[in-house]
Amino acid sequence: MLKVLFIASECDPFAKTGGLGDVVGSLPLALRKMRIDARVIIPKYGNIPAEYKKEMIHKKTLTIPVGWRNQYGGLEILDVMDRDGVPYYFLDNETYFKRDGLYGYYDEAERFSYFCRGVLECIPYMDFEPQILHCNDWQTGLVPLFLKEFYKDKPLYEKMKTVFTIHNLKYQGIFPMEVLNDVLGLDQAYSGYEGIEFNSNVNFMKAGIVSSDMVTTVSKTYSQEIKLPYYGENLDGLLRKYEDKLQGIVNGIDYNKYNPETDPHIYVNYRSSITKKEQNKAKLQEDLGFPIENVPVVAMVSRLTSQKGLDIFVHILEELLSLDLQLVILGTGDYKYEQILRNAAERHPQKMRALIMFNEDLACKIYASSDLYLMPSLFEPCGLSQLIALRYGSLPVVRETGGLQDTVTSYNEKTGEGNGFSFTNFNAHDFLHTIKRALSIYNDHKSVWNKIVKNALKSNFNWIGSAKKYQQLYETLLSDQADERDSSPSKILRIG
Ligand code: GLC
């Protein structure tokens, strides 16, 4: 059986700040259904809910090298049978991880360098010999580098292969060169080594890209985009250089968790009934204190940051509010956007709510009750909320970038195809125009609208298809290894 260890800084339901946590919480489940022994390791953060912490079993006390120091490491395990039996491992060190939240501390380089080294130290005590180490985002970028540098000549590690998945190239883990020796324990000779040096700093994401056997990102389009300066976050040259090992595999979502037929959070469960969806809408309008009328409800559930296209959104906000609709926004983020949205909502109490909070229950209600879902991202490696919106029959309006381009097809009048609406350029009025196009169909061509809703409900982005692609990738990596073994004797023969 194929054995894969997922290494990440987030995993739902233990610790999550965004899409990374959702993916690490759901992809291993899908892989296990395909008879792959997928397991997960994350840091044991202080904020992990107590119900899980009390079930964890201490497996081993270790000493983890951090530069010239040795630090405590505790390997803990949680076997959650009701989650299809994924074994979850946690690396415990209270000094590094028993803090509020997950990120944003002065010693991030040390915390995550410790984590990467610690994971590799823990492997002999897991009762599990992974063939693939599947690393995710910069926090785990040092795993492939440390594997090569410190472990490759040990029999247990010799044949291990590494996959590094980029969920968001914008966050790279860049630190001063001083950490190289003091924290990472790498020789000064490495300061010029392409594996980690970046503009005279240390870059964890670069280390992951250069040192891993295969690099993936979370949609095909994003895997192409990041090779261009506009999306490349200064690593486009490097990604072009390594393009042969770069692949895009689109994310899925957990279709059991996000299922309008069974979701306990929503008002009325439904599969494809437009009437029942309208009943949800009326309830939401009531809860939000909106007039209960037949106007389109337009929604956004998002981190309020520039990545998510908030700049073009706030630019057209007043014009949008002059139209016949109700607007609900749920999310937190940059203060400037929060303030603009709060102010607008105060000025338009009959038309707009700005719910500046993170609330999964409300999020599900909004997906189920809204007609139109806005996602005008500046860039979007994959995006999960447009997939949830499709699943609940709320039609996405997206900018054609990254995973949005790969999952939303703009409605085409001629063919009748499409599950939403999209626009190409990051331009506020192109966005507004696209919303107006959608609203005119909603208002004047209800049967067409209902057809697009049906198309959305039929779109399929569960994990099965993508999990198969990961399986193929793992198998290819391992068969390359077999090829290497097969070819070595013949080389010797030829030399002989
Ligand atoms: C990041 C990206 C998002 C992606 C998620 C999971 O949060 O910004 O686009 O869906 O990771 O891969």
Boltz pocket constraint, residues with backbone or C-beta under 6 A from the ligand:
constraints:
  - pocket:
      binder: B
      contacts: [[A, 18], [A, 19], [A, 20], [A, 23], [A, 166], [A, 167], [A, 168], [A, 218], [A, 251], [A, 380], [A, 381], [A, 382], [A, 383], [A, 384], [A, 403]]
      max_distance: 6.0
